[in-house]
Amino acid sequence: MAVKPRDDDAFLREVDEELRREQLSSIFTRYGWWIIGGAVLLLAATGGAIWWNQRQAAQAGEGSQKLVQVIEQLDANNARGASAAIDELAASDRAAYRYSALFLRANAQIQTNAIPAAIATLGSIAGDENAPQPYRDAALIRQTQLEYDQLPPAQVVQRLQGYARAGNPWLGTTGEMVAVALIRQQRFPQAAQILSAMARDPGVPESIKSRAIQMASALGVDAVQLDPSIEQAVQASAGAGAPGAAAQGAATQGNDVAARDASQ
């Protein structure tokens, strides 16, 4: 009796399965150790990443604790006791800790009356292009406060006029310094405009608003209701002789504010 030919589809499936078995066997024979090694490396990399994240978190916690300790020591007027921790934090590879430590170093230097050193420390932050901009801004403003009496008015204006504008978060801090510098330059309308911006800005503390209104009043200006023609009005008062003395009083008032801020 003749044997029936096998079904073509079934035969092809058997051949295909056998071929795949041979291919898998050949692949494992040739690359088995590489596959095992790759799996081991993957597991090691995963474990290493977990360990690194845990280590970074632990270091972050330690850094935060050291920052708190330094702040507490400075609050207790123990600048010398805080110096070692400040130096350690200033060498951190984390930018937030490093720049925070430099600010704390400047505060410690101010506490020990090493003002030139504090100015240099703040200047290094302000001039560091790798530092985040908020750190650079704060350093430049604090540096200017410390050396305010030694700076020409034009330099104060050049440094800080970009901050002394309505809506700028630094307006309350910089406005008085810039306004006094403008008064020293006899630029009364510009000073009045800044004082008015301070008096109207909701983000400026009330105590600073009050001083701005008083300084503007010394110029003969209502800071809250600033006249659009303020420049002509102030120039006319200056021609009458009053604003010269008034401006001097406003400048003296502003110098007292700058000196007080620098000593804090």
PEBEL-V29136 format. One record per residue. N is the residue number from 1. BURIAL is 1 if it has 16 or more other ideal C-beta (glycine too) atoms within 10 Angstrom, else 0. Layout:
# PEBEL-V29136
N,BURIAL / N,BURIAL
This chain:
# PEBEL-V29136
1,0 / 2,0 / 3,0 / 4,0 / 5,0 / 6,0 / 7,0 / 8,0 / 9,0 / 10,0 / 11,0 / 12,0 / 13,0 / 14,0 / 15,0 / 16,0 / 17,0 / 18,0 / 19,0 / 20,0 / 21,0 / 22,0 / 23,0 / 24,0 / 25,0 / 26,0 / 27,0 / 28,0 / 29,0 / 30,0 / 31,0 / 32,0 / 33,0 / 34,0 / 35,0 / 36,0 / 37,0 / 38,0 / 39,0 / 40,0 / 41,0 / 42,0 / 43,0 / 44,0 / 45,0 / 46,0 / 47,0 / 48,0 / 49,0 / 50,0 / 51,0 / 52,0 / 53,0 / 54,0 / 55,0 / 56,0 / 57,0 / 58,0 / 59,0 / 60,0 / 61,0 / 62,0 / 63,1 / 64,0 / 65,0 / 66,1 / 67,1 / 68,0 / 69,0 / 70,1 / 71,0 / 72,0 / 73,1 / 74,1 / 75,0 / 76,0 / 77,0 / 78,0 / 79,1 / 80,0 / 81,0 / 82,1 / 83,1 / 84,0 / 85,1 / 86,1 / 87,0 / 88,0 / 89,1 / 90,1 / 91,0 / 92,1 / 93,0 / 94,0 / 95,0 / 96,0 / 97,1 / 98,1 / 99,1 / 100,1 / 101,1 / 102,1 / 103,1 / 104,1 / 105,1 / 106,1 / 107,1 / 108,1 / 109,1 / 110,1 / 111,0 / 112,0 / 113,0 / 114,0 / 115,0 / 116,0 / 117,0 / 118,1 / 119,1 / 120,0 / 121,1 / 122,1 / 123,1 / 124,0 / 125,1 / 126,1 / 127,0 / 128,1 / 129,0 / 130,0 / 131,1 / 132,0 / 133,0 / 134,0 / 135,1 / 136,1 / 137,1 / 138,1 / 139,1 / 140,1 / 141,1 / 142,1 / 143,1 / 144,1 / 145,1 / 146,1 / 147,1 / 148,1 / 149,0 / 150,0 / 151,1 / 152,0 / 153,1 / 154,0 / 155,0 / 156,1 / 157,1 / 158,0 / 159,1 / 160,1 / 161,0 / 162,0 / 163,1 / 164,1 / 165,1 / 166,0 / 167,0 / 168,1 / 169,0 / 170,1 / 171,1 / 172,1 / 173,1 / 174,1 / 175,1 / 176,1 / 177,1 / 178,1 / 179,1 / 180,1 / 181,1 / 182,1 / 183,1 / 184,1 / 185,0 / 186,0 / 187,1 / 188,1 / 189,1 / 190,1 / 191,1 / 192,1 / 193,1 / 194,1 / 195,1 / 196,1 / 197,1 / 198,1 / 199,1 / 200,0 / 201,1 / 202,0 / 203,0 / 204,1 / 205,0 / 206,0 / 207,0 / 208,1 / 209,1 / 210,0 / 211,1 / 212,1 / 213,1 / 214,0 / 215,1 / 216,1 / 217,0 / 218,1 / 219,1 / 220,1 / 221,1 / 222,0 / 223,1 / 224,0 / 225,0 / 226,1 / 227,0 / 228,0 / 229,0 / 230,1 / 231,0 / 232,0 / 233,1 / 234,1 / 235,0 / 236,0 / 237,1 / 238,1 / 239,0 / 240,0 / 241,0 / 242,0 / 243,1 / 244,0 / 245,0 / 246,1 / 247,1 / 248,0 / 249,1 / 250,1 / 251,1 / 252,0 / 253,1 / 254,1 / 255,1 / 256,0 / 257,1 / 258,1 / 259,0 / 260,0 / 261,1 / 262,1 / 263,0 / 264,0
